[in-house]
Amino acid sequence: MPFLQRASSGGILVVPQIKAELEAALGRSMALSSVYNLLHRHGWRKLAPDKQHPQSDPVAQAAWKKTPRSARRVNRRLGRRRAGQVDVSEPAPAKAGDEARFGRISDVRRCWAPFPVRPLCRGMLTHEYTYAYGAVDVVTGEFDSLILPHVNTDCMQIFLDEMAARHPQRRIIMVLDGAGWHRSDALKVPTNMRLLSLPPYAPELNPVEHVWDELREKHFHNKAFDSMEALEDQLSIGLMALEKDR
């Protein structure tokens, strides 16, 4: 099928594009429903693409994914230094960490409604924000989160300390991007944790990005908040739902 390469780069946006090219190739018309059935039969679905930075290095990213030596080295170091104080019977779980900004900005998206109803949502733009810090276990899907007012070294320290306190008998490899507050010399990494950096410009390697998408879609679309307290209450509800969904 000649559409695979274009689909992988987000080049096919609507089904009528595929329908027109199939009709031209086959020399006959096709029902739109037949095109949808064909796509479903071959496992196609409509979804938002992952983002890729123009300066990203696919070779470096591939090498990072295929070379677990850094994780193993951190794992051995943790076991050697903290033997007797943490559980060293199993490999250290890798947790991918990240932060996301949530503000009093209504994100209006399409929604279902019966004809001829046209939904009406409140729209507003207020420059007030809070931040969700999260870490997801890349194997089990276990999710931990915290709401903090800023993204900086002090708040990152609070988050790391909280993660270590929640899992005192585990040694953790925390995978993070290259944000300045992740690499700050002022950070005091907990004794049962080590930090492992992602390659530069590689947000698509961090699974937490999809957690934020899920949180916004299920708990924030088509909503406006009268205060920061209301926003944080809603954010807390969404994060707790994700933490319980294992």
SEMI-940532 format. One record per residue (C-alpha): x, y, z; residue in one letter. Coordinates in steps of 0.5 Angstrom, whole numbers, plus 2048, in hexadecimal, padded with zeros to 3 digits. Each point is the difference from the previous one (the first is absolute). Layout:
BEGIN
XYZa;...
This chain:
BEGIN
800800800m;8038077FEp;7FE804806f;8047FD805l;806805800q;7FB8067FFr;7FC7FD806a;8067FF805s;8028087FFs;7F9802801g;7FF8017F8g;7F97FD800i;7FB804804l;7F97FE7FDv;7FD7FA7FDv;7FE8037F9p;8078017FFq;8017F8800i;7F97FF7FCk;8028057FAa;8077FC7FFe;7FD7F9801l;7FB8027FBe;8058037FBa;8047FA801a;7FA7FB7FFl;7FD8047FBg;7F97FF803r;7FC804806s;8007FD807m;7FB802805a;803804806l;7FE7FA805s;8047FB7FCs;806804801v;7FF801807y;7FF7F8801n;8067FF7FCl;804804805l;7FD7FD806h;8027F97FDr;8078027FFh;800803807g;8008077FEw;7FE805805r;7FF808801k;805802806l;804807801a;8087FF7FEp;805800805d;8048077FFk;8088007FEq;804805801h;8048037F9p;8067FF804q;7FF7F9802s;8057FB7FFd;7FD7F97FEp;8077FC800v;801803807a;7F97FE802q;8007F97FDa;8077FF804a;7FD802806w;7FA7FB800k;8057FA7FEk;805801805t;7FE7FF807p;807800803r;7FF807803s;7FA7FD804a;8047FA802r;805804802r;7FC804804v;7FC7FA803n;8077FD802r;802806803r;7FA801804l;8007F9803g;807800802r;7FF807804r;7FA7FF803r;8007F8801a;7FC7FF807g;7FC8067FFq;7FC7FF7FAv;7FD7FA7FCd;8067FE7FCv;7FD7F97FEs;7FD8037F9e;8028047FBp;7FF808801a;7F98027FDp;8018057FBa;7FB806801k;7FF8057FBa;7FF807803g;7FE8077FDd;7FC806801e;7FA8037FDa;7FC807801r;7F9801801f;7FD807800g;7F9803800r;8008007F8i;7FA7FC7FDs;8027FB7FBd;7FA7FF7FBv;7FF7FA7FDr;7FB7FC7FCr;7FB7FC803c;7FA7FC7FFw;7F9803800a;7F97FE7FCp;7FE8047FAf;7FF806800p;803802807v;8068047FFr;8047FF807p;802807803l;806800805c;803806804r;8068037FDg;806803804m;807802800l;803801807t;807800801h;8007FC806e;8047F9801y;8017FB804t;8057FA7FFy;7FF7F8800a;8067FC801y;7FF7F97FFg;8047F97FFa;7FE7FA7FDv;8037F9800d;8027FE7F9v;7FE7F9802v;7FA7FF804t;7FD8077FFg;800802807e;7FF808800f;802805806d;7FF8077FFs;800807804l;7FD8077FFi;805805801l;8008087FFp;8068007FBh;8057FC7FCv;807802803n;8057FC804t;7FD801807d;7FA7FD7FDc;8037FB7FDm;8047FE807q;7F97FF803i;7FE7FC7FAf;8067FB801l;7FF800807d;7F97FE800e;8017FA7FBm;8067FE804a;7FB800807a;7FB7FC7FCr;8047FB7FEh;8057FF806p;8027F97FFq;8018017F8r;8068027FCr;7FE8057FBi;8038027F9i;7FC8067FEm;8008027F9v;8008077FEl;8018057FBd;805805800g;7FC806803a;805805804g;7FC7FE807w;8027F87FEh;8078017FFr;801806806s;8067FF804d;7FC802806a;7FC7FA800l;8017FB805k;7FE7F97FDv;7FD7FB805p;8047FA802t;7FC7FB7FDn;7FF8047FAm;8058017FAr;7FE8057FAl;8017FE7F9l;7FF8057FAs;7FD7FF7F9l;8038027FAp;7FF8087FEp;7FA8027FCy;7FD7F9801a;7F9801804p;7FD7FA7FCe;8047FC804l;7FD802807n;7F97FC801p;7FE805805v;7FE8057FAe;7FA7FB7FEh;7FE800807v;7FF808800w;7FC7FF7F9d;7FC7FB804e;7FF805806l;7FE8067FCr;7FB7FC7FBe;7FC7FC806k;800806805h;8028077FDf;7FD8007F9h;7FA8057FFn;801802808k;801807802a;802802808f;7FE806804d;8067FF804s;8077FD801m;7FD7FC806e;7FA7FD7FBa;8067FE7FBl;8047FD805e;7FA7FC803d;7FF7FD7F9q;8077FF7FFl;8007FC806s;7FA7FC7FEi;8037FE7F9g;8077FE803l;7FD7FC806m;7FC7FC7FAa;8067FF7FDl;8047FE806e;7FA7FB801k;8007FD7F9d;8057FA800r;
